[in-house]
């Protein structure tokens, strides 16, 4: 017999079912809408890259729009590297006010506040390595003679030297491409009956992008503009690009001598401008060259403006770091010498200083206030009316025109200098020279044969920190001449 009775629902069971339903709804809501995702860094432009003087902005990308003011309190970079934070949307920018110091590793951090905030921030730590503290030079001793060499100073306990060019090429002059991965150089083969001044590139083995899979080995050689009937006498590369300029002369017709534009692909074309000596602007848009009784400005790109000619100046020494001015030498009516900065846009001339003795070469300090370091010739009394020409390294204050003698370089009139991109030090060579007697000679820019040469390193930290006479201590580095820092 079937039962006529049904089980009555348990009220506790109903409550449990309701709780399950509510919990399921909450879980579904959580899955659909979720908690706010924590703020995190998803990109940085310094990741897997060695930074240098040209890297002026650090950029961080986030997974969502940011509160820049809040993040600025959580920001830290060490060692300290002065700069200014700004932000827009999902991006945070740190604009550097100083140049990264070569050979230094920087730690960048965003750390959540201890007390917490309305939105969670994932901890972020990244390392940025500055470029190695390295330079290139032409060797003068033994197996190094006439060859291009890379010298790495980053680890004082383990100095590294790499020879880049073969024995059968005698390097005359060179320039380093902005990324430091290649060198453009002029060289001759002394075994030839009539050695030609040919143009080459060589790889350095330096790579600032750490993710690059197929890094070029050092010493890979390529000849440019082969067998076109011209000697290349002078080369220059733009500091902010691959463009360059050349001074070339026809071997059969020496009167055919002038400026050529070197394109990034290694091709070149004549500019139709006769010149004797030139300097290239940082962006490669203009060349300043000596011509007749003055200095001319030739545009190399549409941004270079119109051709100009400034009468009465002896030669161009350098462009200002912003590229708008040219440092010129001038011989005055009273037979004194002046350094003048002339603005190619406004035509205004800024007198820097005047001297009774000539200035050989100058470079702008990469650090503000961008004073000048120059090599200057003076006649020194050796006693009993015997005067001898000596070269001095001086520093010129652009605001006051006052000069400060730093080092005397007796018996070395062909000295050359190179300032580190971070302004930390200066390289200087001392080359003993003689008249060339054959094709197998290492030559200075003035075409004197190098018999012996040494390269010295002059740290500049104490010079910047003291108002009085600094105690400078040059350090001898190696045998060689013509040093150029890695960009």
Secondary structure, DSSP 8 states (H G I E B T S, - for coil): ----------HHHHHHHHHHHHHHHHHHHHHHH-----B-EEEETTTTBEE-TT--EEEEEESS---HHHHHTTEEEES---EEEEEETTEEEEEESS---TT-EEEEEE---TT--SS-B--EEEEEEE---EEEEE--SGGGTT-EEEEE-SSTTS-EEEE-S-TT-EEEEEEE-TTSSEEEEEEE-TTSTT---EEEEEE-S--SBTT-SS---TT-EEEESTTSSEEEEEEEE-TTSS-EEEEEEESS-TT-EEEEEE-TTS-EEE-S---SSEEE-TTSSEEEEEETTEEEEEESSGGG-S-EEEET--EEEEE-TTSSEEEEEEE-TTS-EEEEEEETTT--EEEEEEESS-EEEEEE-SSTT--EEEEEEEEEE-STT-EEEEEEEEEE-TTT--EEEEEEEET-TT--EEE-TTSSEEEEEEEEEE---SSS--B-TTS-EEEEEEEEEEE-HHHHH-SS------EEEEE-EEEEE--
